[in-house]
Amino acid sequence: VATNLDLSKRQSPQWLEDFNRDGYAVIRNVFSLDEVAALRKAMEDLKVNQAKKGTQRPLDPQVPDLVYFYGDMLSAKGIDHLVFDDRLVNVAKAILGPHIVYWGDSTYHFGKGYRGFHKDCVDRSDPEGLDWKSEYDVIRMGIYLQDHERYSGGIKMRKGSHLYPDLTSGRAVDVPSHSTDLVVWKLTTTHSGNAVRCRFFPRTTLQNRWENRLPDILALPEQKERHTLLFTYGRPGIHLDRYIKYCVDRGDYHEHWRHSSYDEKLLERSRRLGIEIRKPTSDYGSAFRI
Ligand SMILES: O=C(O)CCC(=O)C(=O)O
């Protein structure tokens, strides 16, 4: 499928129609294979260098393979250009309109992580909440730097679930993303990471409980160590303000933001692109070291 990032045409691209209908979309061939290789290499270097700096997050015994670090993508050498990359910003603007906000909500993960259907929005378990009262406009993007069409480890989505304040609505689909693709979803969309595909029925989407129980021998392996980049943008307004406040109140973002920073060159670029930058905490960047 050809990428359709040319938004100058009057007709909206197929991925945008998919996104509006399903609450998520896969945009094919955003990156070249050379870029994918360079991003994987940059992440490998980060893994070594950030560990030396002592910014690795404590391991969670529930997901002992998952390695990730304090500090956002803008503060991470070799992947810092992505948040303001024209292609990704154009996708965000096609969905959210010309004024978008970034507030240090981005991260990069190594290895198998959490599985289980959930939503990311504030009112994930409150059907009466404001998230469900007007068009929801905070989105997350995922770059999965390996193949998830023929291998396990991808993301599952529930189609159309962005409109329902529960975790069961919408048909579950294993997103067949390739290393060169971009996946984008609303924070109201129900999703589950680290999908397992069955070796003998690779196109059958397994329920979480079967994914958790499937013996390794019956599961398709992962192609390579899972390398994932996740980042979030929003349109100014009530959903964004509530989401940022929710992250601040949760407390677990505090240390992440202390290790995040914006250098002047990137700030200048964000200004040119019309991206508003917010720093949600007063000590944002106070623990950042090059
Ligand atoms: O790791 C993934 O594929 C999904 C991450 C996720 O569930 C999230 O960002 O909320």
The ligand as a MOL file (V3000), in Angstrom:
LIG
                    3D

  0  0  0     0  0            999 V3000
M  V30 BEGIN CTAB
M  V30 COUNTS 10 9 0 0 0
M  V30 BEGIN ATOM
M  V30 1 O 3.3130 -1.4290 23.5220 0
M  V30 2 C 2.3050 -1.3160 22.8300 0
M  V30 3 O 2.1900 -1.8580 21.7420 0
M  V30 4 C 1.0980 -0.5570 23.3120 0
M  V30 5 C 1.3960 0.4640 24.3120 0
M  V30 6 C 0.1770 0.8620 25.0530 0
M  V30 7 O -0.6460 0.0590 25.3970 0
M  V30 8 C -0.0560 2.2690 25.3480 0
M  V30 9 O 0.7280 3.1230 24.9210 0
M  V30 10 O -1.0530 2.5480 26.0080 0
M  V30 END ATOM
M  V30 BEGIN BOND
M  V30 1 2 1 2
M  V30 2 1 2 3
M  V30 3 1 2 4
M  V30 4 1 4 5
M  V30 5 1 5 6
M  V30 6 2 6 7
M  V30 7 1 6 8
M  V30 8 2 8 9
M  V30 9 1 8 10
M  V30 END BOND
M  V30 END CTAB
M  END
